[in-house]
């Protein structure tokens, strides 16, 4: 997974993802109700996200945003 794939998934440019202060270690794998990893991923919108990006995406600071697990599938590249 790289910033290009993440930016494409989010409908943002790579520069916008970097402006948000979103780092790969800020992305987490969701757990199922039994506590095992579910394969789905998410991040919480960082506090430093510029207002123009919040408006563009309709996000709020701290909001949980799900990410398609295919972004992390390096086997199809």
C-alpha positions as CSV (number, residue, x, y, z in Angstrom):
1,X,0.0,0.0,0.0
2,X,1.3,3.4,-0.8
3,X,0.0,7.0,-0.7
4,X,-1.0,6.9,-4.3
5,X,-3.4,3.9,-3.7
6,X,-4.7,5.5,-0.6
7,X,-5.3,8.9,-2.2
8,X,-7.1,7.2,-5.1
9,X,-9.3,5.3,-2.7
10,X,-10.2,8.4,-0.8
11,X,-10.7,10.6,-3.9
12,X,-7.9,12.9,-2.9
13,X,-4.5,13.8,-4.3
14,X,-1.4,12.4,-2.7
15,X,-0.6,16.0,-1.5
16,X,-4.0,16.3,0.1
17,X,-3.4,13.0,2.0
18,X,-0.1,14.3,3.2
19,X,-1.6,17.7,4.1
20,X,-4.1,15.9,6.4
21,X,-1.2,14.5,8.3
22,X,-2.4,11.0,7.7
23,X,0.3,8.4,8.0
24,X,0.2,4.7,7.3
25,X,0.5,4.0,11.0
26,X,-2.7,5.9,11.6
27,X,-4.6,3.2,9.6
28,X,-6.1,0.4,11.6
29,X,-7.6,-3.0,10.9
30,X,-11.1,-3.5,12.2
31,X,-11.8,-6.4,14.5
32,X,-14.8,-8.6,14.2
33,X,-17.1,-9.1,17.2
34,X,-14.9,-12.1,18.3
35,X,-11.9,-9.8,18.3
36,X,-10.1,-11.2,15.3
37,X,-9.1,-9.0,12.4
38,X,-12.0,-8.6,9.9
39,X,-10.0,-7.5,6.8
40,X,-11.6,-4.0,6.8
41,X,-9.5,-0.9,7.6
42,X,-10.2,2.6,8.9
43,X,-8.7,5.8,10.1
44,X,-9.9,8.7,12.2
45,X,-9.8,12.0,10.4
46,X,-6.7,13.8,11.9
47,X,-7.1,17.0,13.9
48,X,-4.8,18.8,11.4
49,X,-6.9,18.2,8.4
50,X,-7.4,21.4,6.5
51,X,-11.0,22.8,6.3
52,X,-11.0,22.6,2.5
53,X,-10.4,18.9,2.6
54,X,-13.0,18.4,5.3
55,X,-15.5,20.3,3.1
56,X,-14.5,18.4,-0.1
57,X,-15.1,15.1,1.6
58,X,-17.9,16.0,4.0
59,X,-15.8,14.7,6.9
60,X,-15.5,16.0,10.5
61,X,-12.4,15.9,12.6
62,X,-12.1,12.5,14.4
63,X,-14.7,10.9,12.1
64,X,-14.0,7.2,11.4
65,X,-13.5,6.6,7.6
66,X,-13.5,3.1,6.3
67,X,-11.0,2.0,3.6
68,X,-11.5,-0.8,1.1
69,X,-9.2,-3.6,2.0
70,X,-8.2,-4.0,-1.6
71,X,-6.0,-0.9,-1.1
72,X,-3.8,-3.1,1.1
73,X,-3.7,-6.1,-1.2
74,X,-0.3,-6.0,-2.7
75,X,-0.7,-9.3,-4.4
76,X,-2.8,-7.8,-7.2
77,X,-0.1,-5.3,-8.2
